[in-house]
C-alpha cells in the first residue's frame, strides 16, 4: 500500500527510521546500585516504579542484604525491621539482581562500573567513627558505640570485640538514639533480650555483666537532647532500672515548656515529669541506674592501661552553642563508648570525596566532577558540572543524619533525579550495557541469601528467637553456594 502512494526510496527511508527508533527504544537502562542498605533499596524501589524497562543490579560487599536495618537497628526494636518486607519485594522484582559479597574498590572499580552500566548510584553508607581527638583516647576499654552495636547485632568482623563489662559503670559520650540503644541493651534484663535476634555470644557476655550505672553525657542541655521521646520512654519503663537526673541541669527548663515546638515540648515535659517523680521518691533504688548528664564535654581520658575516669569541662549555652567554662569535673568509669557520629570513606580514587566531612561531593545526589566542590553552583552546563550518570544517596551523600525515614526521602529524591536524567536524555542510551562481569567472582545471589535467611531462622526457632545470625562470611558463602538458582 505504501508503494502505491509513495516512491520506493521514501518507503525505504521511513523503514530505516522506524528500525532506528526500535533499536534505540529497545536499549534498556541498566543501573548499578552499590550498597544494599536502606538507601540502596529505597532508590531501587523508586526507579522500578518510575523508569520503565530499567534493569537494576544491587551490589553489596557483605553476603547478606539490608545494611543498618540488619546490623544497626536494636534487637529489641523488631517493628523497625519490618521495612525488610518492602525491601524483599523490591529484590524479588524480575528486573532486579542482588549480588552479594562483591566490594567496590576490591572486586571491581568505579571506572569498570561506569563502563558496564548507564548509571551508577553509590549508597554504601558511613562505616567509620568520628573521634574526639583528646588525650588517651586509645586506652583500653574506650570503644565506639558503632563497634558495640555491630558486636551485639552480629556484623561480621566484630564477633571478637568482647567488650569488658566486668566493671560497675559505663559511660556513653553522646545523647543520640544510638547511645540510648546501647544503654538500654546493657541495662535490660537478659531474659527479655533472649527473645530477640541479638547474637548468642552477646547474650552470654551480657549475662555476666556487672554494669550497674550507665552515664549518658551530652555537651548541651535537656532542651537540646538528641534522643527521641520513644527512646526515653523505653528507658523510663525499663524494669529494675531507675533513671536519675541531675537537678541543676534543669534550671529554668520548666518555664520554657509552653513556648517550645510540639515534639520538643513533649520530650521536655516527660523529662521534667520524671525529675519531679525522682524528687518525690528519695528511697534509694536497689537495681541498675541510667544517669543522663548535660552540659559536659570530655577533655581527657584518665587511666594507666585502661580507662578509669573521664575528665570533663562544664559548658554554658550561648545562643544554643556549648561554650566551655573554667569548671572541670571528673567522673569515674570502667568502660567508655563514643557515640558522636559516623563518617563515610572513599573506596575508589575516582570518587569525588570530601575527606573532611566524610561524604561524596554532590548536589542533590548528582556527583560533581573532581575539580569542583559543593560551592561550584554557578556552572550552567550540566556536563561541565556533574559526572553524568553518577549519583550518591543516603548517608554517603548527606552525612549521618536522621532516621530511616530521612534516608527514604533523600533516596526517593535522588532516584527521581536519575529518572528525569534518563527521560530528558541527559543520560544517553548509546548502546546496551552488559552489567558486571561475574566470571571468577564468588558472589551471593538472592536465592543464596534466602538460603542463609532460612538457616538463621531455623537456628533461631530452636532457641525461641526470631533468628540466630551468622557472623562468619565463610559459613554464609557455603550455605549460599548450595542454593539453587
C-alpha positions as CSV (number, residue, x, y, z in Angstrom):
1,X,0.0,0.0,0.0
2,X,2.9,2.4,0.8
3,X,4.5,1.7,-2.5
4,X,1.3,2.7,-4.3
5,X,1.3,6.1,-2.6
6,X,5.0,6.9,-2.1
7,X,8.1,6.3,-4.1
8,X,10.2,3.2,-3.1
9,X,13.1,5.3,-1.9
10,X,10.9,7.1,0.6
11,X,9.4,3.8,1.9
12,X,13.0,2.6,2.5
13,X,13.9,5.7,4.4
14,X,10.8,5.5,6.5
15,X,11.5,1.9,7.2
16,X,15.1,2.7,8.2
17,X,14.0,5.4,10.6
18,X,11.5,3.0,12.2
19,X,14.2,0.4,12.6
20,X,16.5,3.0,14.2
21,X,13.8,4.0,16.6
22,X,13.1,0.4,17.5
23,X,16.7,-0.2,18.1
24,X,17.2,2.9,20.3
25,X,14.0,2.2,22.4
26,X,15.0,-1.4,22.8
27,X,18.0,-0.4,24.8
28,X,17.1,-0.8,28.4
29,X,18.5,1.5,31.1
30,X,20.9,-0.6,33.1
31,X,21.7,0.7,36.6
32,X,24.1,-0.4,39.3
33,X,23.4,0.5,43.0
34,X,26.4,0.0,45.3
35,X,25.1,-0.8,48.8
36,X,22.2,-2.9,49.8
37,X,21.1,-0.9,52.9
38,X,18.0,1.4,53.2
39,X,19.4,4.0,50.7
40,X,20.1,1.4,48.1
41,X,16.7,-0.4,48.4
42,X,14.7,2.8,48.5
43,X,16.5,4.1,45.4
44,X,15.8,0.9,43.6
45,X,12.2,0.9,44.7
46,X,11.6,4.3,43.2
47,X,13.4,3.7,40.0
48,X,11.5,0.4,39.3
49,X,8.2,2.3,39.7
50,X,9.1,5.4,37.6
51,X,11.6,4.2,34.9
52,X,10.1,1.7,32.6
53,X,12.2,-1.2,31.4
54,X,15.1,-0.4,33.6
55,X,17.3,-3.2,35.0
56,X,19.0,-2.8,38.3
57,X,21.9,-4.7,39.9
58,X,22.3,-4.1,43.7
59,X,25.8,-4.8,44.7
60,X,26.7,-5.4,48.3
61,X,30.1,-6.1,50.0
62,X,28.6,-8.5,52.6
63,X,26.9,-11.8,51.6
64,X,23.7,-10.5,53.2
65,X,21.5,-7.5,52.4
66,X,19.7,-4.7,54.4
67,X,22.7,-2.9,55.9
68,X,21.8,-0.9,59.0
69,X,18.4,-2.4,59.2
70,X,20.0,-5.7,60.0
71,X,23.2,-4.5,61.7
72,X,22.2,-1.1,63.2
73,X,18.6,-1.4,64.5
74,X,18.4,-2.5,68.1
75,X,17.4,-6.2,68.5
76,X,14.5,-5.2,70.8
77,X,13.0,-3.0,68.1
78,X,11.7,-5.7,65.7
79,X,9.0,-3.4,64.4
80,X,11.6,-1.1,62.8
81,X,12.9,-4.1,60.8
82,X,9.5,-4.7,59.2
83,X,10.8,-2.5,56.3
84,X,12.7,-5.6,55.3
85,X,9.4,-6.9,53.8
86,X,9.3,-4.0,51.4
87,X,12.9,-4.4,50.5
88,X,12.4,-8.1,49.8
89,X,9.6,-7.3,47.3
90,X,12.0,-4.9,45.6
91,X,14.7,-7.5,45.4
92,X,12.4,-10.2,44.0
93,X,11.3,-8.0,41.2
94,X,12.4,-9.7,38.0
95,X,14.2,-6.5,36.9
96,X,16.4,-6.6,40.0
97,X,19.5,-8.7,40.6
98,X,21.2,-8.9,44.1
99,X,24.9,-9.5,44.0
100,X,26.3,-10.0,47.5
101,X,30.0,-10.5,48.6
102,X,31.3,-8.1,46.0
103,X,33.2,-4.9,47.0
104,X,33.7,-1.7,45.2
105,X,37.4,-0.9,45.3
106,X,38.3,-4.6,45.8
107,X,36.4,-6.7,43.3
108,X,35.8,-4.0,40.8
109,X,36.5,-0.3,40.2
110,X,34.2,2.6,39.7
111,X,35.6,3.0,36.2
112,X,34.6,-0.6,35.4
113,X,31.0,0.0,36.7
114,X,30.6,3.2,34.7
115,X,31.7,1.3,31.5
116,X,29.2,-1.5,32.1
117,X,26.1,0.5,33.3
118,X,24.3,3.5,32.1
119,X,24.1,4.9,35.6
120,X,25.8,4.1,38.9
121,X,24.4,5.0,42.4
122,X,26.7,5.0,45.4
123,X,24.7,4.2,48.5
124,X,27.2,2.3,50.7
125,X,26.7,4.4,53.8
126,X,29.0,5.6,56.6
127,X,31.1,2.9,58.3
128,X,33.8,4.8,60.3
129,X,33.5,6.6,63.6
130,X,34.1,10.2,64.4
131,X,36.8,10.6,67.1
132,X,37.2,13.1,69.9
133,X,40.9,13.7,69.4
134,X,41.6,14.1,73.1
135,X,44.3,12.6,75.3
136,X,44.4,8.9,76.0
137,X,41.6,8.1,73.5
138,X,43.3,4.8,72.7
139,X,43.2,3.5,76.2
140,X,41.8,0.0,76.7
141,X,38.0,0.0,77.2
142,X,37.5,3.1,75.1
143,X,35.3,1.9,72.3
144,X,32.8,3.4,69.9
145,X,29.0,2.8,70.1
146,X,29.2,1.7,66.5
147,X,31.5,-1.1,67.4
148,X,29.4,-2.1,70.4
149,X,26.2,-2.1,68.2
150,X,28.0,-4.1,65.5
151,X,29.1,-6.6,68.1
152,X,25.7,-7.4,69.6
153,X,24.0,-7.2,66.1
154,X,26.4,-9.7,64.5
155,X,28.2,-7.6,61.9
156,X,31.0,-9.9,60.5
157,X,34.3,-8.8,61.8
158,X,33.0,-7.7,65.3
159,X,32.2,-11.0,66.8
160,X,35.5,-11.0,68.8
161,X,35.2,-7.4,70.2
162,X,34.4,-8.9,73.6
163,X,33.7,-5.7,75.5
164,X,34.8,-5.7,79.1
165,X,31.6,-5.5,81.2
166,X,33.3,-6.5,84.4
167,X,33.2,-3.0,86.0
168,X,30.3,-1.4,87.6
169,X,29.9,1.8,85.4
170,X,29.8,2.6,81.8
171,X,29.9,6.0,80.0
172,X,28.3,6.9,76.7
173,X,29.5,10.1,75.2
174,X,26.7,11.5,73.1
175,X,23.0,11.6,73.6
176,X,21.5,10.4,70.3
177,X,19.3,7.3,69.8
178,X,22.3,5.0,69.1
179,X,23.8,5.9,72.5
180,X,20.4,5.3,74.2
181,X,20.1,1.9,72.4
182,X,23.4,0.8,73.8
183,X,22.4,2.0,77.3
184,X,19.1,0.1,77.1
185,X,20.7,-3.1,75.9
186,X,23.3,-3.1,78.7
187,X,20.7,-2.3,81.3
188,X,18.0,-4.6,80.1
189,X,17.1,-8.0,81.6
190,X,18.9,-10.8,79.7
191,X,15.6,-12.8,79.9
192,X,14.0,-10.1,77.8
193,X,16.8,-10.0,75.3
194,X,16.7,-13.8,74.8
195,X,13.5,-13.3,72.8
196,X,15.3,-11.0,70.2
197,X,17.7,-11.7,67.4
198,X,20.7,-10.5,69.5
199,X,23.7,-12.7,68.9
200,X,24.2,-15.6,71.3
201,X,27.7,-14.6,72.2
202,X,26.4,-11.1,73.2
203,X,23.8,-12.7,75.4
204,X,26.4,-14.8,77.1
205,X,28.6,-11.7,77.8
206,X,25.7,-9.6,78.9
207,X,24.5,-12.3,81.3
208,X,27.9,-11.9,83.1
209,X,27.8,-8.1,83.1
210,X,28.4,-6.3,86.4
211,X,27.5,-2.9,85.0
212,X,25.1,-1.1,87.4
213,X,25.3,2.5,86.2
214,X,25.3,4.0,82.7
215,X,26.1,7.7,82.2
216,X,24.7,9.3,79.1
217,X,26.8,12.5,78.7
218,X,26.0,15.4,76.3
219,X,27.7,18.7,75.7
220,X,24.4,20.7,75.7
221,X,21.3,20.8,77.8
222,X,17.9,19.0,78.2
223,X,16.3,21.3,75.6
224,X,18.9,20.1,73.0
225,X,18.9,16.4,73.8
226,X,19.1,14.4,70.6
227,X,17.3,11.2,71.7
228,X,13.6,10.8,70.7
229,X,10.7,10.6,73.1
230,X,10.2,6.9,72.2
231,X,13.7,6.0,73.3
232,X,13.3,8.0,76.5
233,X,10.0,6.3,77.3
234,X,11.6,2.9,76.9
235,X,14.4,3.9,79.3
236,X,11.9,5.2,81.9
237,X,9.9,2.0,81.8
238,X,12.9,-0.4,81.9
239,X,12.4,-3.0,84.6
240,X,14.8,-3.0,87.6
241,X,16.4,0.3,86.4
242,X,16.0,3.8,87.8
243,X,16.6,7.0,85.8
244,X,18.5,9.6,87.8
245,X,18.6,13.2,86.6
246,X,20.8,16.0,87.9
247,X,18.5,18.6,89.3
248,X,20.9,21.5,88.4
249,X,20.7,20.6,84.7
250,X,17.1,21.6,84.7
251,X,17.4,25.2,85.9
252,X,14.7,27.4,84.1
253,X,13.8,24.5,81.9
254,X,10.2,24.0,83.0
255,X,9.3,27.7,82.4
256,X,10.3,27.3,78.7
257,X,7.9,24.4,78.0
258,X,4.9,26.5,76.8
259,X,6.9,28.1,74.1
260,X,8.5,25.0,72.7
261,X,7.6,23.4,69.4
262,X,5.4,20.3,69.9
263,X,7.9,17.5,69.6
264,X,10.4,19.2,71.8
265,X,7.7,20.2,74.2
266,X,6.5,16.6,74.7
267,X,10.0,15.2,75.4
268,X,10.8,18.1,77.8
269,X,7.6,17.5,79.7
270,X,8.5,13.9,80.0
271,X,11.9,14.7,81.4
272,X,10.5,17.2,83.9
273,X,7.8,14.8,85.0
274,X,10.4,12.1,85.6
275,X,12.6,14.5,87.5
276,X,9.6,15.5,89.7
277,X,8.9,11.8,90.5
278,X,12.6,11.4,91.4
279,X,12.4,14.3,93.8
280,X,9.3,12.9,95.5
281,X,10.8,9.4,95.9
282,X,14.1,9.7,97.8
283,X,14.3,6.0,98.5
284,X,17.5,4.6,97.0
285,X,16.8,2.2,94.1
286,X,18.5,-1.2,94.6
287,X,18.8,-2.0,90.9
288,X,20.5,-0.5,87.9
289,X,20.8,3.2,87.2
290,X,20.6,5.2,84.0
291,X,22.0,8.7,84.5
292,X,21.8,11.4,81.8
293,X,24.3,14.2,82.4
294,X,24.1,17.5,80.5
295,X,26.5,20.5,79.8
296,X,29.7,18.4,79.8
297,X,32.3,17.8,77.1
298,X,35.1,15.2,77.6
299,X,38.6,16.7,77.5
300,X,40.7,13.8,78.8
301,X,40.6,10.0,79.5
302,X,42.3,9.1,82.7
303,X,43.9,5.8,83.3
304,X,47.2,3.8,83.0
305,X,46.4,0.7,81.0
306,X,42.7,1.0,80.7
307,X,40.2,3.9,81.3
308,X,39.4,4.7,84.9
309,X,37.7,8.1,84.6
310,X,36.7,10.8,82.2
311,X,37.6,14.5,82.8
312,X,35.0,17.0,81.5
313,X,34.8,20.7,81.0
314,X,31.5,22.2,82.1
315,X,29.7,24.1,79.3
316,X,27.3,27.0,79.3
317,X,24.9,27.6,76.5
318,X,25.1,30.8,74.4
319,X,22.5,31.0,71.6
320,X,22.3,27.2,71.6
321,X,26.0,26.7,71.4
322,X,28.0,24.9,74.1
323,X,30.9,27.1,75.2
324,X,33.5,25.8,77.8
325,X,33.8,27.4,81.2
326,X,36.7,27.2,83.7
327,X,34.9,24.5,85.7
328,X,36.0,20.8,85.5
329,X,34.5,17.6,86.6
330,X,36.0,14.1,86.7
331,X,33.6,11.1,86.8
332,X,34.9,7.5,87.4
333,X,34.0,4.9,84.8
334,X,35.1,1.4,83.8
335,X,34.1,1.5,80.1
336,X,33.5,4.3,77.6
337,X,31.7,4.3,74.2
338,X,31.9,7.3,72.0
339,X,28.6,8.0,70.2
340,X,29.4,11.2,68.3
341,X,28.5,10.3,64.7
342,X,29.8,8.4,61.7
343,X,31.6,9.2,58.5
344,X,31.9,7.6,55.2
345,X,35.1,6.6,53.4
346,X,36.2,6.8,49.8
347,X,36.7,3.3,48.4
348,X,37.8,4.3,45.0
349,X,40.1,7.2,43.9
350,X,37.7,8.1,41.1
351,X,35.0,9.2,43.7
352,X,34.9,12.9,44.3
353,X,35.1,12.8,48.0
354,X,35.2,15.3,50.8
355,X,37.5,13.7,53.4
356,X,36.9,16.4,56.0
357,X,33.2,15.9,56.0
358,X,33.3,12.2,55.2
359,X,30.9,12.2,52.3
360,X,30.7,12.3,48.5
361,X,30.7,15.8,47.0
362,X,27.3,16.1,45.3
363,X,24.4,18.5,44.6
364,X,21.0,16.9,45.0
365,X,22.6,13.5,44.5
366,X,24.4,14.2,41.3
367,X,28.2,13.7,41.9
368,X,30.2,16.8,41.0
369,X,33.3,16.4,38.8
370,X,36.5,16.0,40.8
371,X,37.9,19.5,40.1
372,X,34.7,21.0,41.5
373,X,33.4,21.4,45.1
374,X,29.9,21.8,46.5
375,X,30.3,25.6,46.2
376,X,30.6,25.5,42.4
377,X,26.9,26.2,41.7
378,X,27.4,28.9,39.0
379,X,28.3,26.5,36.2
380,X,25.2,26.1,34.0
381,X,26.3,23.3,31.6
382,X,25.4,20.1,33.4
383,X,28.1,18.1,31.6
384,X,30.7,20.5,32.8
385,X,29.4,20.4,36.3
386,X,28.5,16.8,37.0
387,X,29.8,13.3,36.4
388,X,26.9,12.3,34.1
389,X,25.3,9.0,35.3
390,X,27.0,9.0,38.7
391,X,25.0,9.6,41.8
392,X,25.1,9.2,45.6
393,X,22.3,8.9,48.2
394,X,21.8,8.2,51.9
395,X,24.5,8.9,54.5
396,X,27.3,8.6,51.9
397,X,25.7,11.7,50.3
398,X,24.3,13.6,53.2
399,X,26.4,12.6,56.2
400,X,24.9,10.5,59.0
401,X,21.7,12.4,59.7
402,X,18.2,11.5,60.6
403,X,16.4,8.1,60.8
404,X,15.4,5.5,58.2
405,X,12.5,7.8,57.1
406,X,15.1,10.6,56.4
407,X,17.1,8.2,54.2
408,X,13.9,7.2,52.4
409,X,13.0,10.7,51.5
410,X,16.6,11.5,50.4
411,X,16.8,8.3,48.3
412,X,13.5,8.9,46.6
413,X,14.6,12.4,45.7
414,X,17.9,11.2,44.2
415,X,16.1,8.4,42.3
416,X,13.7,10.9,40.9
417,X,16.7,12.9,39.5
418,X,18.0,9.7,38.0
419,X,14.7,9.0,36.3
420,X,14.5,12.6,35.0
421,X,18.0,12.4,33.7
422,X,17.2,9.3,31.7
423,X,13.9,10.8,30.4
424,X,15.5,14.1,29.4
425,X,18.3,12.2,27.5
426,X,20.9,13.7,29.9
427,X,22.0,10.1,30.2
428,X,22.1,8.9,26.6
429,X,21.3,5.3,25.9
430,X,24.1,4.9,23.3
431,X,24.0,1.2,23.5
432,X,23.2,-1.7,25.8
433,X,25.4,-2.3,28.8
434,X,26.5,-5.8,29.8
435,X,26.4,-5.4,33.6
436,X,29.1,-6.6,36.0
437,X,31.4,-9.4,34.7
438,X,30.9,-12.1,37.3
439,X,33.3,-14.7,35.9
440,X,35.7,-15.9,38.5
441,X,34.0,-13.9,41.3
442,X,32.4,-15.5,44.3
443,X,29.1,-13.8,44.8
444,X,25.8,-14.4,46.6
445,X,22.5,-14.3,44.6
446,X,19.1,-13.5,46.2
447,X,18.5,-17.3,46.3
448,X,21.7,-17.6,48.2
449,X,20.6,-15.0,50.7
450,X,17.3,-16.8,51.1
451,X,19.1,-20.0,52.0
452,X,21.2,-18.1,54.6
453,X,18.0,-16.5,55.9
454,X,16.2,-19.8,56.2
455,X,19.0,-21.4,58.1
456,X,19.3,-18.4,60.5
457,X,15.5,-18.6,61.2
458,X,15.7,-22.4,61.7
459,X,18.6,-22.0,64.3
460,X,16.7,-19.1,66.0
461,X,13.5,-21.1,66.4
462,X,15.4,-23.8,68.3
463,X,16.3,-21.1,70.8
464,X,13.0,-19.3,70.9
465,X,14.4,-16.4,68.9
466,X,13.4,-14.8,65.5
467,X,16.8,-15.9,64.1
468,X,20.4,-16.6,65.0
469,X,22.6,-14.6,62.8
470,X,25.7,-16.0,61.1
471,X,28.8,-13.8,61.6
472,X,31.2,-15.9,59.7
473,X,31.4,-14.9,56.0
474,X,32.8,-18.3,55.0
475,X,29.9,-20.1,56.6
476,X,27.4,-17.8,54.8
477,X,29.1,-18.5,51.4
478,X,29.0,-22.2,52.0
479,X,25.3,-22.1,52.7
480,X,24.6,-19.8,49.7
481,X,26.6,-22.0,47.3
482,X,24.2,-24.8,47.9
483,X,21.2,-22.7,47.0
484,X,19.5,-23.5,43.6
485,X,19.3,-20.6,41.2
